[in-house]
Amino acid sequence: MIKELEDFAKEHNVPIMEPEGIEVLLQILRLHQPKAILEVGAAIGYSAIRMAETLPDVRIVTLERNEARIEQAKANIAKSGLSERITLIEGDALEAGPLVENHGPFDIIFVDAAKGQYKRFFELFEPFLNQAGIIITDNVLFKGLVAENIEEMEMTRRKRALIKKIKDFNIWLHNHPHYDTVILPIGDGVAISKHRGDKHEKA
């Protein structure tokens, strides 16, 4: 079924994790052995299914706002036989905080959605992370363009603004007072952020 999902994504231009990126993600999960994962950006359910297959005891909450992809994700999750462990929340992730909190706390938060909103996603969902939790963010190098001097490159204003947002997010993450972050130049760039252990108690 995984090959079927990968072929569908390629044929229909659905953004799923690159092969090297998903393998790194799954290896981190094997090492960390999380019991609860929050995924921001389900798309067609590919990575949620891969994570659930890798960890037989994990439960996953995944968010998606695109109606066509919601239907595809529902069908794929049902076909995979993992519906009992994967919960799909429909709608804008930025408005899903209260619903997500009901399913928390989480051991891993995996962000693979609208790249221009990464900082807002981090700030919104970070409070639902366990003390020893990890936040993993995909696409933080954006085809290597984040490291380039984009002022000298031909591209749309929208794309230039998006690259700047990702670059600003990476700098903000690097300077975060409570998280240590490493960015792996694998796939499209994977950021791994680990809390330093002084996670404040929620009021």
C-alpha positions as CSV (number, residue, x, y, z in Angstrom):
1,M,0.0,0.0,0.0
2,I,2.9,2.4,0.7
3,K,4.1,2.1,-2.9
4,E,0.6,2.9,-4.0
5,L,0.5,6.0,-1.9
6,E,3.9,7.2,-3.1
7,D,2.9,6.6,-6.7
8,F,-0.4,8.6,-6.2
9,A,1.5,11.4,-4.6
10,K,4.0,11.6,-7.4
11,E,1.3,11.5,-10.1
12,H,-1.0,14.1,-8.4
13,N,1.7,16.4,-7.1
14,V,0.9,15.7,-3.5
15,P,3.7,16.9,-1.2
16,I,4.8,14.0,1.0
17,M,8.1,13.5,2.7
18,E,11.1,12.7,0.6
19,P,12.4,9.1,1.0
20,E,15.5,10.1,3.0
21,G,13.4,12.4,5.2
22,I,10.8,9.8,6.1
23,E,13.5,7.2,6.9
24,V,15.2,9.6,9.3
25,L,11.8,10.5,10.9
26,L,11.0,6.8,11.4
27,Q,14.4,6.1,12.9
28,I,13.9,8.9,15.4
29,L,10.6,7.4,16.3
30,R,12.1,3.9,16.8
31,L,14.7,5.5,19.1
32,H,12.3,7.7,21.0
33,Q,9.4,5.2,21.2
34,P,6.6,7.8,21.5
35,K,3.1,6.8,22.6
36,A,1.4,9.9,21.2
37,I,2.2,11.9,18.1
38,L,0.6,15.1,16.7
39,E,1.0,15.6,13.0
40,V,0.3,19.0,11.5
41,G,-0.5,18.4,7.9
42,A,-2.0,15.0,7.0
43,A,-2.1,15.4,3.2
44,I,-3.2,11.9,2.0
45,G,-2.3,10.2,5.3
46,Y,1.0,8.9,4.0
47,S,3.3,9.8,6.9
48,A,0.7,9.0,9.6
49,I,0.3,5.5,8.1
50,R,4.1,5.1,7.9
51,M,4.5,6.2,11.6
52,A,1.6,4.0,12.8
53,E,3.0,0.9,10.9
54,T,6.5,1.5,12.5
55,L,5.2,1.8,16.0
56,P,2.4,-0.7,16.8
57,D,1.5,1.0,20.1
58,V,1.4,4.7,19.0
59,R,-1.7,6.8,18.6
60,I,-1.6,9.6,16.1
61,V,-3.6,12.8,15.8
62,T,-3.3,14.4,12.4
63,L,-4.6,17.7,11.1
64,E,-5.7,18.6,7.5
65,R,-7.7,21.4,6.0
66,N,-7.8,20.6,2.3
67,E,-11.2,18.9,1.6
68,A,-10.0,16.7,-1.2
69,R,-7.0,15.5,0.8
70,I,-9.2,14.9,3.8
71,E,-11.3,12.5,1.8
72,Q,-8.2,10.8,0.4
73,A,-6.6,10.5,3.9
74,K,-9.8,9.0,5.3
75,A,-9.9,6.4,2.6
76,N,-6.2,5.6,2.9
77,I,-6.3,5.3,6.7
78,A,-9.4,3.1,6.5
79,K,-7.7,0.9,3.9
80,S,-4.6,0.6,6.0
81,G,-6.6,-0.8,8.9
82,L,-5.2,1.8,11.2
83,S,-8.3,3.9,11.9
84,E,-8.3,3.0,15.6
85,R,-4.9,4.6,16.1
86,I,-5.0,7.5,13.7
87,T,-7.4,10.4,14.4
88,L,-8.0,12.9,11.7
89,I,-9.0,16.4,12.7
90,E,-10.5,18.4,9.8
91,G,-10.0,22.1,9.5
92,D,-7.4,24.9,9.8
93,A,-4.6,23.8,12.1
94,L,-4.4,27.4,13.5
95,E,-8.0,27.0,14.8
96,A,-7.6,23.5,16.1
97,G,-5.8,24.2,19.4
98,P,-8.7,23.3,21.8
99,L,-9.4,20.0,19.9
100,V,-5.8,19.1,19.8
101,E,-5.4,19.8,23.5
102,N,-8.1,17.3,24.3
103,H,-5.9,14.5,22.7
104,G,-2.6,15.6,24.3
105,P,-0.1,15.7,25.7
106,F,2.2,14.4,22.9
107,D,5.6,12.9,22.9
108,I,6.3,14.0,19.3
109,I,5.0,16.9,17.3
110,F,5.6,16.6,13.6
111,V,5.0,19.7,11.5
112,D,4.7,19.2,7.7
113,A,2.1,21.8,6.6
114,A,2.0,25.4,5.4
115,K,5.6,26.5,5.5
116,G,4.8,30.1,6.0
117,Q,3.0,29.3,9.3
118,Y,5.8,27.2,10.9
119,K,6.4,29.7,13.7
120,R,2.7,30.0,14.6
121,F,2.3,26.2,14.5
122,F,5.3,25.8,16.8
123,E,4.0,28.4,19.3
124,L,0.4,27.0,19.2
125,F,1.2,23.3,19.7
126,E,4.4,23.4,21.8
127,P,2.4,23.7,25.0
128,F,0.9,20.3,24.3
129,L,4.3,18.6,24.2
130,N,5.5,16.3,27.0
131,Q,8.5,17.4,29.1
132,A,10.9,15.0,27.2
133,G,9.2,15.6,23.8
134,I,10.6,16.4,20.4
135,I,9.3,18.7,17.7
136,I,10.2,17.7,14.2
137,T,9.7,20.1,11.3
138,D,10.1,19.2,7.6
139,N,11.0,21.3,4.6
140,V,13.1,23.8,6.5
141,L,15.7,24.0,3.8
142,F,13.2,24.3,0.9
143,K,15.1,22.7,-1.9
144,G,18.3,24.3,-0.6
145,L,17.0,27.8,-1.4
146,V,17.1,28.9,2.3
147,A,20.9,28.8,2.1
148,E,21.1,30.7,-1.2
149,N,21.2,34.5,-1.9
150,I,17.7,34.6,-3.3
151,E,18.0,38.4,-4.1
152,E,20.0,37.4,-7.1
153,M,17.6,34.7,-8.3
154,E,14.6,34.9,-10.5
155,M,11.4,33.9,-8.7
156,T,8.0,35.2,-7.8
157,R,7.5,37.7,-5.0
158,R,5.4,35.1,-3.2
159,K,8.1,32.4,-3.4
160,R,10.7,34.9,-2.2
161,A,8.6,35.9,0.8
162,L,8.0,32.2,1.7
163,I,11.8,31.5,1.6
164,K,12.4,34.5,3.8
165,K,9.7,33.2,6.3
166,I,11.4,29.8,6.5
167,K,14.8,31.4,6.9
168,D,13.5,33.6,9.7
169,F,11.8,30.6,11.3
170,N,15.1,28.7,11.3
171,I,16.9,31.6,12.9
172,W,14.2,31.9,15.5
173,L,14.3,28.2,16.2
174,H,18.1,28.3,16.6
175,N,17.8,31.1,19.1
176,H,14.9,29.7,21.0
177,P,15.5,30.0,24.8
178,H,14.0,26.6,25.7
179,Y,14.9,24.3,22.7
180,D,18.0,22.9,21.2
181,T,17.6,22.4,17.5
182,V,19.6,20.7,14.8
183,I,18.8,20.9,11.1
184,L,19.6,17.8,9.1
185,P,20.3,18.5,5.4
186,I,18.4,15.3,4.5
187,G,15.4,15.2,2.2
188,D,14.1,18.8,2.1
189,G,15.7,19.6,5.4
190,V,14.5,18.3,8.8
191,A,14.7,20.3,12.0
192,I,14.7,18.4,15.3
193,S,14.0,20.5,18.4
194,K,14.4,19.0,21.9
195,H,13.3,20.8,25.0
196,R,16.2,21.6,27.4
197,G,14.3,20.0,30.3
198,D,13.1,23.1,32.1
199,K,9.6,23.0,30.4
200,H,7.4,25.3,32.3
201,E,4.3,24.0,34.0
202,K,1.1,25.0,32.3
203,A,-1.0,27.4,34.4
